Amino acid sequence: MSPALTAWHGEPGLIAAGQAALAERVAANGAAASLRTALQSA
C-alpha cells in the first residue's frame, strides 16, 4: 500500500510520508511541464 493511501488511517508518521510523496510527485510534474515548455519553444 502506498504511503498516501496508508495516511488515511491517521498515523502522523504515515501522513507525513504521504504528504512528502505527494509533494515530490507535484514537483516532478512541474519540472516535467517546464521542460516540455522549454523544449517546445526551443
C-alpha positions in Angstrom: 0.0 0.0 0.0 1.3 3.5 -0.9 2.1 6.0 1.9 -0.6 8.3 0.5 -3.3 5.6 1.0 -2.0 4.5 4.4 -2.1 8.1 5.5 -5.9 7.9 5.7 -5.5 5.7 8.8 -4.4 8.8 10.7 -0.9 7.9 11.8 1.2 11.1 11.9 4.4 9.5 10.5 2.5 7.9 7.6 0.6 11.2 6.9 3.9 13.0 6.7 5.3 10.3 4.4 2.2 10.6 2.2 2.5 14.3 2.0 6.2 14.2 1.2 5.5 11.6 -1.6 2.7 13.8 -2.9 4.9 17.0 -2.8 7.6 15.0 -4.7 5.2 14.0 -7.4 3.9 17.5 -7.8 7.4 18.9 -8.0 8.3 16.2 -10.6 5.2 17.0 -12.6 6.1 20.7 -12.5 9.6 20.1 -13.6 8.4 17.9 -16.5 5.9 20.6 -17.6 8.6 23.3 -17.5 11.0 21.1 -19.5 8.3 20.3 -22.1 7.5 24.1 -22.5 11.3 24.8 -22.8 11.7 22.2 -25.5 8.6 23.4 -27.4 9.8 27.0 -27.5 13.4 26.0 -28.4 
